[in-house]
Amino acid sequence: MSGPMRLFLVGAGHVGLVTAVGLAKLGHELVVSDVDAARIERLRAGEPPIFEPGLREALIELGSRVTFTTDPLPPAGVTCSFVIVNTPTDATGPLSIRNVRAAVGGLLAATDATHTIVVRSTLPLHGPAALAELRGGRADQASIVTNPEFMREGSALRDFEQPGRLVAGWVEPRDEPAARAVLDLYAGIDSERLVADAGSVALIKLASNVFLAMKIGYANELARLSEAIGADVRAVADGIGLDPRIGRAFLDAGPGFGGSCLPEQSTALAVESVRAAIEAPLIAAVERSNATHQGAIVERLARLLGRPLGDSRIAVLGLAFKANTDDVRESPALAIVERLRSAGASVVATDPRAVRRARLADPALEIAVDPEAAASGADAIVIATEWPDYRSLDWSPIATAMRGDLVFDTRSVADPAAVAAAGLRLVVLGRPDDRFSGAAERTPLAAGQPAS
């Protein structure tokens, strides 16, 4: 595969749309298919169904280079199709490949050995073998290649253009040339590249995300330990991150990990380990660590209030699982809301982008239009998503609207001076009190000076 091509893509979800835009920017033309006719109509009107910074503008800019259809099969003359459908949790467990099997099976029936099917959906460890079974050993059918993505919601377009690595997997040995050719589609992207068997590639994808989840969970456990001994978790994370073997990324304490990848894949890898009769206590503990941390946040809020949560009204700022997305899947904010309500608290929440999706996920959720409205009558405010909007809040009207004075910042985004000037009490996750105004000062090492 060399030069610009016309490609077919099944699945107009978050990853599918970003992949289509990214490939189109590289010079390819994309026909994007989805079974959701309403979604396709919105896309034809220039309105993506999800929020991702820059996505709407890119679709408009690319114009006819990306078109949309409900036809599940590629147009005549197309020799490469991407499958990027969801892998939901069902009765068989996380990462069900029923949608992948349906899409790949349909493509196999409609194409021949000149075609390549690229599966970009996240697969369980048994996924590649299941795809090979669909072909039944027939040499006259399309090549099947896996090509997982490593993009983050909120920065997905940038991550597509500047990936840490590009990886392709061959489902059977005869697919190896096709796997190498698939990476040629990304010509123009400067990145390390790896081609391996699809089983190894599936484990690369899962293990990468579970490692990041583990790193976040470790930072959150350090935050609770820091509170207990009077340390500042930001200084602790900075100090740990100076070690080049570890790095600073994903060491920020917060309310827990969420989204469509880390929680589900943490569970999936633990399940896969059990199926393989492999004892993996570290992997098995990742999900439990996340849930324990969210429970600890609610317990600390009750201690800070000094009375039962059943007598309290709590305002939660942020519902998306992270900033710069409207995705609320496995959102730690929603998990904390549910724990607060279970403890008897009255909860009201707000978010700049994710209100519509949050209402679908939790129809009972009380919503306010903005932070000031959410603060009305509240005994405490919990900042649960690190939206840039919350860094520059005017806290004076919020303080006037509140019944109490507590601001519990689980994301370290509130301006301490502005909160204090409004007469409010700020508590930041991982810091036992207000003695710390910032992370530790760091002095760059002189040339030749040893790190330790």
Backbone torsions as a table, in degrees:
resi	resn	phi	psi	omega
1	MET	NA	107.1	-179.8
2	SER	-132.6	144.1	-179.3
3	GLY	77.7	172.6	-179.8
4	PRO	-61.5	141.1	-178.7
5	MET	-130.9	163.6	169.6
6	ARG	-97.2	122.9	-172.9
7	LEU	-120.1	151.7	175.8
8	PHE	-111.5	139.4	-176.5
9	LEU	-135.1	123.9	179.9
10	VAL	-100.5	115.3	177.8
11	GLY	117.4	104.0	-178.1
12	ALA	-101.4	42.0	175.0
13	GLY	-87.0	-163.0	-175.6
14	HIS	-59.3	-54.1	-177.3
15	VAL	-67.8	-39.3	-179.5
16	GLY	-61.9	-45.8	-178.7
17	LEU	-66.9	-42.4	178.9
18	VAL	-65.3	-40.8	177.1
19	THR	-62.3	-42.8	179.1
20	ALA	-61.1	-45.8	179.5
21	VAL	-64.2	-43.7	-179.2
22	GLY	-62.3	-45.0	178.9
23	LEU	-66.6	-36.9	178.0
24	ALA	-65.1	-37.8	177.1
25	LYS	-64.4	-25.1	177.3
26	LEU	-81.9	-2.2	175.7
27	GLY	111.9	-6.2	-179.4
28	HIS	-82.0	161.5	170.7
29	GLU	-106.8	138.7	-175.5
30	LEU	-122.3	132.4	166.3
31	VAL	-108.1	116.5	-173.5
32	VAL	-106.4	126.1	-177.8
33	SER	-112.2	146.6	173.9
34	ASP	-152.8	147.2	-179.1
35	VAL	-75.3	-16.3	-178.1
36	ASP	-86.0	100.9	-176.5
37	ALA	-62.8	-37.2	179.8
38	ALA	-64.6	-39.5	177.5
39	ARG	-62.7	-42.3	179.8
40	ILE	-64.0	-40.0	178.7
41	GLU	-63.6	-41.5	177.1
42	ARG	-61.3	-42.7	-179.1
43	LEU	-66.2	-38.8	176.7
44	ARG	-62.8	-27.7	178.0
45	ALA	-86.5	2.2	178.1
46	GLY	85.7	18.4	-177.6
47	GLU	-118.2	98.6	176.9
48	PRO	-64.7	145.4	-176.2
49	PRO	-78.6	-5.1	179.3
50	ILE	-129.5	158.7	176.7
51	PHE	-98.3	124.5	172.1
52	GLU	-143.3	124.2	-176.5
53	PRO	-50.6	124.4	176.2
54	GLY	86.7	-7.7	-174.2
55	LEU	-69.1	-48.3	-178.4
56	ARG	-60.7	-44.7	-178.7
57	GLU	-63.7	-38.6	-179.9
58	ALA	-66.7	-40.9	179.1
59	LEU	-62.5	-39.9	178.0
60	ILE	-65.8	-44.0	-178.3
61	GLU	-63.9	-38.4	-176.8
62	LEU	-76.2	-23.4	175.9
63	GLY	55.4	-124.5	-173.6
64	SER	-75.2	-1.6	176.2
65	ARG	-69.2	-21.8	175.7
66	VAL	-126.1	114.6	178.8
67	THR	-119.7	165.1	-170.8
68	PHE	-129.6	145.0	-176.9
69	THR	-151.5	160.9	171.3
70	THR	-101.3	-0.5	178.3
71	ASP	-68.9	124.5	-176.4
72	PRO	-79.6	-4.0	-175.9
73	LEU	-117.2	150.6	-175.0
74	PRO	-70.9	152.2	175.8
75	PRO	-66.1	161.3	178.5
76	ALA	-59.2	139.3	176.9
77	GLY	91.4	-12.8	178.7
78	VAL	-80.8	130.9	-176.3
79	THR	-115.2	6.5	178.9
80	CYS	-145.3	127.1	179.4
81	SER	-124.7	137.8	174.4
82	PHE	-100.8	138.8	173.7
83	VAL	-113.2	115.2	-178.2
84	ILE	-135.2	66.0	179.5
85	VAL	-104.7	164.9	-176.5
86	ASN	-74.7	155.4	177.4
87	THR	-122.5	80.7	-170.9
88	PRO	-75.9	168.8	170.5
89	THR	-83.5	131.1	176.9
90	ASP	-139.3	-160.2	-176.5
91	ALA	-62.1	-22.7	179.6
92	THR	-85.1	-8.0	-179.1
93	GLY	115.7	-171.5	-179.4
94	PRO	-71.9	157.7	177.5
95	LEU	60.1	48.8	173.5
96	SER	-64.0	135.4	-178.0
97	ILE	-103.9	21.2	-178.5
98	ARG	-60.4	-40.6	179.9
99	ASN	-70.2	-37.1	176.9
100	VAL	-64.4	-45.8	180.0
101	ARG	-60.0	-41.7	-178.8
102	ALA	-64.5	-44.2	-178.6
103	ALA	-67.8	-45.8	-179.3
104	VAL	-66.6	-41.6	178.2
105	GLY	-59.5	-41.9	177.7
106	GLY	-63.7	-40.5	179.1
107	LEU	-68.5	-40.1	178.0
108	LEU	-60.1	-39.9	-178.5
109	ALA	-69.7	-24.1	-173.4
110	ALA	-103.1	-3.2	-175.6
111	THR	-128.2	-178.2	179.2
112	ASP	-133.5	-166.2	-173.6
113	ALA	-67.8	-11.2	176.9
114	THR	-80.5	-7.5	-174.5
115	HIS	-98.3	152.0	173.0
116	THR	-123.1	129.6	176.2
117	ILE	-104.9	121.7	-177.5
118	VAL	-108.1	113.5	-179.5
119	VAL	-94.5	112.0	-179.9
120	ARG	-101.4	-9.8	175.7
121	SER	-62.2	148.7	176.3
122	THR	-72.0	128.1	-176.5
123	LEU	-109.4	147.7	168.0
124	PRO	-70.3	171.6	-174.9
125	LEU	-65.4	-26.8	177.6
126	HIS	-87.2	-0.5	-176.3
127	GLY	-59.5	-48.1	-179.7
128	PRO	-58.8	-40.4	178.9
129	ALA	-64.4	-38.1	178.6
130	ALA	-65.2	-35.9	177.7
131	LEU	-68.6	-39.0	177.6
132	ALA	-61.9	-37.9	179.6
133	GLU	-62.7	-32.2	179.3
134	LEU	-60.4	-31.5	-178.0
135	ARG	-83.1	-21.2	176.0
136	GLY	59.5	28.0	178.1
137	GLY	78.0	3.4	-177.8
138	ARG	-75.3	130.1	-178.1
139	ALA	-85.5	-9.4	-177.3
140	ASP	-93.4	12.2	-179.5
141	GLN	-109.8	169.4	-173.7
142	ALA	-61.2	152.4	170.1
143	SER	-69.9	147.9	176.8
144	ILE	-122.2	125.7	-176.6
145	VAL	-128.6	141.7	172.0
146	THR	-101.9	145.3	-175.2
147	ASN	-150.5	71.4	-175.0
148	PRO	-63.9	152.4	177.1
149	GLU	-98.5	156.9	177.9
150	PHE	-130.4	45.3	-176.3
151	MET	-97.7	149.9	178.0
152	ARG	-107.5	134.8	174.4
153	GLU	-60.5	140.5	-177.5
154	GLY	95.2	-20.7	175.9
155	SER	-143.7	29.2	-171.0
156	ALA	-65.9	-40.7	-179.9
157	LEU	-63.8	-43.3	177.4
158	ARG	-64.8	-39.8	-179.8
159	ASP	-66.4	-33.3	175.9
160	PHE	-64.0	-43.1	-175.7
161	GLU	-78.5	-24.5	-178.2
162	GLN	-131.8	63.5	-176.3
163	PRO	-75.8	154.8	174.8
164	GLY	-71.0	-28.4	177.5
165	ARG	-164.8	157.0	172.9
166	LEU	-117.0	127.2	-172.6
167	VAL	-129.2	136.6	174.8
168	ALA	-134.0	144.6	-178.6
169	GLY	-125.6	139.8	175.5
170	TRP	-94.8	129.0	-177.3
171	VAL	-71.1	-40.8	172.6
172	GLU	-132.4	156.6	-175.2
173	PRO	-51.6	-33.2	-178.9
174	ARG	-67.2	-14.3	179.7
175	ASP	-87.0	-4.0	-174.6
176	GLU	-60.7	-43.7	176.6
177	PRO	-59.4	-37.9	178.4
178	ALA	-65.8	-37.4	178.6
179	ALA	-62.5	-42.2	178.3
180	ARG	-66.7	-37.2	179.3
181	ALA	-67.3	-34.1	179.0
182	VAL	-60.1	-39.6	179.3
183	LEU	-65.3	-21.8	175.7
184	ASP	-66.8	-22.1	177.0
185	LEU	-61.9	-22.0	-177.8
186	TYR	-95.7	20.9	178.1
187	ALA	-55.0	132.4	-176.0
188	GLY	107.1	-14.3	176.5
189	ILE	-100.3	124.1	-179.5
190	ASP	-90.3	107.4	-176.4
191	SER	-160.5	154.0	171.1
192	GLU	-63.0	144.4	-177.1
193	ARG	-128.2	145.0	-178.6
194	LEU	-141.4	131.2	172.7
195	VAL	-119.5	129.5	-178.4
196	ALA	-151.7	178.6	174.9
197	ASP	-65.4	149.3	-173.5
198	ALA	-65.3	-26.6	175.9
199	GLY	-64.3	-44.3	177.5
200	SER	-65.3	-39.1	-179.7
201	VAL	-65.1	-39.2	177.1
202	ALA	-61.1	-40.0	179.5
203	LEU	-72.0	-33.5	174.8
204	ILE	-57.9	-47.6	-178.6
205	LYS	-62.3	-52.5	-177.4
206	LEU	-65.0	-46.2	-176.0
207	ALA	-65.1	-33.2	178.2
208	SER	-63.0	-49.3	-177.8
209	ASN	-68.9	-37.3	179.5
210	VAL	-69.0	-34.0	175.6
211	PHE	-63.4	-41.6	177.8
212	LEU	-64.8	-41.4	176.3
213	ALA	-60.6	-40.6	179.7
214	MET	-63.9	-39.6	-179.8
215	LYS	-66.4	-41.4	176.7
216	ILE	-63.6	-46.2	178.9
217	GLY	-59.6	-38.7	178.1
218	TYR	-63.0	-44.1	178.6
219	ALA	-62.2	-39.4	-179.6
220	ASN	-68.6	-37.1	176.0
221	GLU	-67.0	-37.0	175.6
222	LEU	-64.4	-32.9	178.7
223	ALA	-62.9	-43.9	-179.6
224	ARG	-68.7	-36.7	176.5
225	LEU	-66.9	-38.4	178.0
226	SER	-61.6	-43.1	177.9
227	GLU	-59.9	-39.4	-175.6
228	ALA	-69.0	-34.0	-175.5
229	ILE	-105.2	-1.5	178.9
230	GLY	86.7	22.4	178.0
231	ALA	-95.3	169.4	177.7
232	ASP	-109.9	113.0	-174.3
233	VAL	-62.9	-26.5	178.6
234	ARG	-68.2	-40.4	175.6
235	ALA	-65.7	-38.9	178.4
236	VAL	-62.0	-46.3	-179.7
237	ALA	-64.7	-39.8	177.6
238	ASP	-61.0	-43.0	-178.8
239	GLY	-67.0	-42.0	177.0
240	ILE	-65.0	-41.9	-176.2
241	GLY	-67.8	-18.7	176.7
242	LEU	-67.1	-19.7	176.6
243	ASP	-73.7	116.5	-176.8
244	PRO	-63.3	-18.5	176.5
245	ARG	-73.4	-17.5	-175.4
246	ILE	-111.6	-55.3	-178.7
247	GLY	81.8	158.3	-174.4
248	ARG	-86.5	-22.6	-174.9
249	ALA	-60.8	142.3	177.0
250	PHE	64.3	23.9	174.5
251	LEU	-110.2	12.4	177.1
252	ASP	-81.8	126.6	176.8
253	ALA	-68.3	149.1	179.7
254	GLY	-164.7	-163.6	-177.5
255	PRO	-84.3	7.3	179.6
256	GLY	119.1	164.8	179.0
257	PHE	-89.4	154.1	-179.6
258	GLY	-152.6	-159.4	-179.2
259	GLY	93.8	-171.8	-174.1
260	SER	-87.6	-9.9	-172.1
261	CYS	-108.6	-62.9	-168.9
262	LEU	-61.7	-47.8	-179.9
263	PRO	-63.8	-48.0	-176.6
264	GLU	-64.8	-41.7	-176.5
265	GLN	-75.7	-27.9	172.9
266	SER	-62.9	-44.2	176.6
267	THR	-64.9	-43.5	-176.9
268	ALA	-61.2	-44.8	-177.9
269	LEU	-67.6	-35.2	175.6
270	ALA	-64.4	-42.5	178.3
271	VAL	-63.9	-43.2	179.6
272	GLU	-62.0	-36.6	179.1
273	SER	-64.3	-41.6	178.3
274	VAL	-64.1	-44.1	179.9
275	ARG	-60.3	-33.9	-179.8
276	ALA	-85.9	4.1	-178.9
277	ALA	58.5	37.4	177.9
278	ILE	-107.5	123.2	176.7
279	GLU	-77.8	117.8	-176.0
280	ALA	-135.0	72.9	-174.6
281	PRO	-62.8	-31.5	179.9
282	LEU	-66.9	-47.3	178.7
283	ILE	-63.5	-41.5	-178.0
284	ALA	-64.4	-24.9	-174.9
285	ALA	-84.6	-12.6	-172.6
286	VAL	-62.5	-49.5	-179.3
287	GLU	-63.1	-42.3	-179.4
288	ARG	-64.5	-37.6	178.1
289	SER	-60.6	-41.5	-179.7
290	ASN	-63.6	-46.9	-179.9
291	ALA	-65.2	-40.3	179.0
292	THR	-60.6	-41.3	-178.4
293	HIS	-64.6	-42.3	179.5
294	GLN	-64.7	-37.1	174.8
295	GLY	-65.0	-37.6	179.8
296	ALA	-66.6	-33.9	177.1
297	ILE	-62.2	-45.1	179.9
298	VAL	-65.6	-39.7	178.0
299	GLU	-63.7	-40.1	-179.9
300	ARG	-68.0	-37.2	178.0
301	LEU	-59.7	-42.5	179.0
302	ALA	-62.3	-41.4	178.6
303	ARG	-64.9	-39.3	-179.8
304	LEU	-66.1	-35.7	178.7
305	LEU	-74.4	-28.9	178.8
306	GLY	74.8	21.1	177.0
307	ARG	-158.3	165.0	-178.4
308	PRO	-60.8	143.8	179.5
309	LEU	-65.3	-21.6	179.0
310	GLY	-62.9	-18.5	178.9
311	ASP	-100.0	11.5	-169.2
312	SER	-120.6	153.4	171.3
313	ARG	-115.3	125.6	-173.8
314	ILE	-118.1	131.1	174.0
315	ALA	-100.4	128.4	-179.9
316	VAL	-111.1	122.3	178.7
317	LEU	-99.1	111.3	179.9
318	GLY	107.7	129.6	178.6
319	LEU	-125.8	-27.2	176.2
320	ALA	-63.2	153.3	-177.3
321	PHE	-70.5	-18.4	174.0
322	LYS	-158.0	169.5	179.6
323	ALA	-72.0	160.0	175.6
324	ASN	67.2	27.4	172.4
325	THR	-151.3	158.7	173.7
326	ASP	-104.7	14.3	-176.9
327	ASP	-78.5	126.6	178.2
328	VAL	-114.7	10.0	179.7
329	ARG	-62.5	126.1	-179.2
330	GLU	53.4	32.3	-177.7
331	SER	-65.1	128.6	175.9
332	PRO	-63.0	-28.6	177.3
333	ALA	-61.8	-47.0	179.7
334	LEU	-67.3	-34.4	177.3
335	ALA	-63.7	-40.6	179.0
336	ILE	-69.1	-39.8	175.8
337	VAL	-56.1	-46.7	-178.6
338	GLU	-64.2	-40.3	178.0
339	ARG	-65.8	-38.6	178.1
340	LEU	-63.8	-44.3	179.6
341	ARG	-66.4	-37.4	178.2
342	SER	-63.1	-28.5	178.1
343	ALA	-84.5	1.1	176.2
344	GLY	98.9	-0.7	-178.4
345	ALA	-73.7	151.1	168.6
346	SER	-89.0	128.1	-172.6
347	VAL	-125.2	135.1	172.1
348	VAL	-129.3	142.6	-174.2
349	ALA	-136.1	162.1	177.5
350	THR	-148.6	160.2	178.7
351	ASP	-161.6	143.3	-179.4
352	PRO	-68.4	-26.2	-172.0
353	ARG	-130.3	-27.5	-163.7
354	ALA	-101.1	12.5	-175.3
355	VAL	-61.9	-44.3	-177.1
356	ARG	-60.5	-47.9	-178.8
357	ARG	-69.4	-34.2	178.8
358	ALA	-65.3	-39.3	178.0
359	ARG	-63.6	-37.7	177.5
360	LEU	-66.5	-38.2	-178.8
361	ALA	-75.4	-30.6	-175.6
362	ASP	-142.5	81.8	-176.2
363	PRO	-59.2	-23.2	-179.1
364	ALA	-81.9	-5.4	-174.5
365	LEU	-67.9	129.5	175.0
366	GLU	-82.9	126.7	-174.0
367	ILE	-114.3	139.6	172.1
368	ALA	-114.7	154.2	-174.3
369	VAL	-74.4	-25.8	-178.3
370	ASP	-159.3	172.9	-177.8
371	PRO	-58.5	-38.2	-179.2
372	GLU	-64.9	-42.2	177.8
373	ALA	-66.0	-38.7	179.1
374	ALA	-64.5	-32.9	-175.9
375	ALA	-74.4	-13.4	-175.1
376	SER	-58.4	114.5	178.4
377	GLY	76.3	7.6	-175.4
378	ALA	-79.6	142.1	173.8
379	ASP	-83.0	-26.1	-179.9
380	ALA	-154.5	153.9	173.6
381	ILE	-114.9	134.0	174.1
382	VAL	-114.6	120.2	174.6
383	ILE	-89.0	115.3	-171.5
384	ALA	-113.0	-13.3	177.6
385	THR	-132.9	140.8	-170.4
386	GLU	-87.6	46.5	179.2
387	TRP	-61.1	136.3	175.7
388	PRO	-55.3	-29.8	179.1
389	ASP	-55.7	-32.6	-175.0
390	TYR	-81.4	-8.5	176.6
391	ARG	-77.2	-24.3	-174.5
392	SER	-121.2	29.5	179.4
393	LEU	-64.3	144.8	168.9
394	ASP	-87.1	105.9	-172.6
395	TRP	-82.9	-12.8	-177.5
396	SER	-63.1	-52.0	177.4
397	PRO	-65.7	-29.2	177.1
398	ILE	-65.4	-44.2	178.9
399	ALA	-61.9	-39.7	179.5
400	THR	-64.0	-36.2	-177.6
401	ALA	-76.1	-25.5	-174.7
402	MET	-74.5	154.6	169.6
403	ARG	-88.6	-37.3	177.7
404	GLY	-102.4	-161.7	-176.5
405	ASP	-137.1	10.9	-173.1
406	LEU	-94.2	130.3	170.9
407	VAL	-119.0	113.0	-179.7
408	PHE	-104.8	107.0	-174.6
409	ASP	-98.4	105.6	-179.8
410	THR	-87.3	-0.6	-175.8
411	ARG	-120.6	-0.1	180.0
412	SER	55.7	45.6	-179.3
413	VAL	-114.3	-21.2	-177.0
414	ALA	-69.5	144.6	177.0
415	ASP	-79.3	110.2	-175.7
416	PRO	-57.3	-40.0	-178.2
417	ALA	-65.7	-42.2	-178.9
418	ALA	-67.4	-39.5	178.5
419	VAL	-65.0	-45.1	180.0
420	ALA	-64.6	-39.5	-179.6
421	ALA	-63.2	-26.9	178.3
422	ALA	-83.9	-0.7	178.9
423	GLY	82.3	19.1	-178.7
424	LEU	-101.8	158.5	-179.2
425	ARG	-101.7	116.1	-178.0
426	LEU	-99.7	128.3	172.3
427	VAL	-123.1	129.1	-177.2
428	VAL	-111.3	134.6	179.0
429	LEU	-55.0	131.1	178.7
430	GLY	88.3	4.4	178.1
431	ARG	-131.5	123.6	-171.4
432	PRO	-69.6	-26.1	-179.8
433	ASP	-159.4	-161.7	-175.5
434	ASP	-94.5	19.9	-179.2
435	ARG	-72.8	-18.5	-176.1
436	PHE	-104.8	121.0	179.5
437	SER	-95.3	-9.1	-179.6
438	GLY	-177.6	177.6	178.5
439	ALA	-71.0	165.2	-177.3
440	ALA	-60.6	148.5	174.4
441	GLU	-69.7	138.8	179.7
442	ARG	-119.6	130.5	178.7
443	THR	-106.6	122.3	179.5
444	PRO	-59.4	143.9	178.1
445	LEU	-70.1	138.7	173.9
446	ALA	-69.6	158.1	-179.5
447	ALA	-55.7	127.0	177.1
448	GLY	85.7	-8.2	-179.2
449	GLN	-73.4	128.4	-179.9
450	PRO	-69.3	148.2	178.7
451	ALA	-71.4	-37.2	179.0
452	SER	-167.9	NA	NA
